[in-house]
């Protein structure tokens, strides 16, 4: 094969893991929005440079813009070779891509190939990868048998998924991928949600790594996790799948939520700002009462009332309507919220799945 070689994503996909590096040469902001899983960002133009060259194209002309752009690209490629690639062996095999046209990735691929590395360039770039992901998400979920972990807020669904994964089970944790716990209080204090495209990329990448012959465990999410939409084909498959009904005593649910939402417990002002979002559902008087409990640090009472008056009624209304097999669910009762209790529940679930397969 002559290098740099130009290959389609369909040609590359079966051997994607065999590349020593997947190099996204787009700008940092483009990379942050979404990228091929596992890719590293080595921009040939950073955001400021890309904007500068784009402005020159419009205001000065293509020739002048290309001269300045070529100098910047050459300088940046040299920097990446000196700082990231200089120690790579002769057999080091990189895959490179940019947005679509191939100019940016082609420039780096050409130089790497001239050095002697077997560089491959993705034909159609990120846009072709994105087209593939969109198409796959229409059909990929149907290849798997899901078991949906159901249970009201605070019953430990996310913890159970984590323990199941530690026990070797296949787990698609949408809340982890979405960086959100799926409710009005679900935003994480130290982590912003990814873009919709990045969320979908991570779902595709996770499902692609699974064995269709084995069950996949997933939480009973709604169509949105925070600001992100769960792909329709995945939601449809989830809602027609077998269910697990996770049960935990009310007082233990309160304890679990006090642990999981410690950032709100320690910051009543932050919590009260989020509670204000519930005014339309519960009225000003009720919200003022809950905000007063937060301000006076009566957090256990507040969490208990939120469960009884907000979360549990909402769960009861939605679960039977959206998950058709929940009435036939395997019931798993947690004795408490200890690691031992969750490990026992995970072992029980895995054993049941193994005996029925």
C-alpha positions, 0 to 999 in steps of 0.5 A: 500500500502506498502511503498516505493511504485514503480509506473510508470509515467502513474500510477502517472500522474492522481494524480501528483498534489496530492503529497506534494513534487516531489523530484528530487535526481539527481545532480544539473546539471542534474536537471538544464537541465530538471526536472518534473515541480514543482520538487525540487532538493535534490541531494543525490550526488552533481556534484563533488561527482557524478564524484568522485564516477564514477571515483572510479568505473572505476579506483578502483572498484565497492566495494570501490566506493559503500562504499564511495558513500553510506557514501556520500548518507547517509550524504546528505539524513540526511542533507535534512531531517534536513533542509527541511523535519524535520517539515513535518507531518506524512501524508506528501506524497513525490514522488521521482525520479532519472535518471533511475536505481532507486539507488539514489531515492531508497535510499532516498525513503527507509529512508523516508518510514522507518520514516513513510512518504508514499513515492512513487518512480517513476519507470524508473525515469526521463528517463521514464518521458522524454519518456512520454513527447516525446510521448505526444508532438506528439499528445497533440497539436492536442487536442486544437483549437489555435488562432494565434496572427500574426503581424509584429515585434513591433506590440505588440503580446507578450504584447497582450498574457500577457493581454489575460492571465490576462483576464483569457484566455488560453495562450501558450507563447512560447517566455516566455517559451524559454526566447527569443523574437524570432529574431536576437535581441531577447536574454534576457540580464539577462536570458539564454535560457533553454535546449531543454528538459526543453522547451519541458517539459514546453510546455507539462506542460502548454498544460496539464493544459488547457481545450481542449474545450477552445481556446488557444492563441499563437504567430505566431512563426517560427520553432525556438525561439532563439536556441530552436525548437518548437515541430513539432506537435505544429508547424503543428497545429499552421500553420493550425489554425485561426489567429488574425492580430494585427495592430499598427501604425509604429511610435507606433511600434518604441516606443514599441520596444524602451521600450522592447529592452531598454537593447540594447538602453542603450548599443550600443556596445551590439546592434552593436555586434548583428547587425553584425550577419546580415552582410550576409543578408544586406551587410557590408555597410548597417550594418556599417550604422546601427552601426553608428546610434547606436553609435551616439544614433540615436535609433529611426531612427535605429529602424525605418530602421530595421523595414522597411528594415529587419523585415517587408520584412521578415515577409511579406515573411513568414506569408502567406507561413506559416499560411494558414488562415492569409488572413481570420484573425480577424483584431485587430487595436491598437490605441496606446501602452497603457495598456488600448488599449491592454486591449480593444483588449483582451476583443474584442478578448475574446468576439469574441471567446465566441460568436463563440463557 
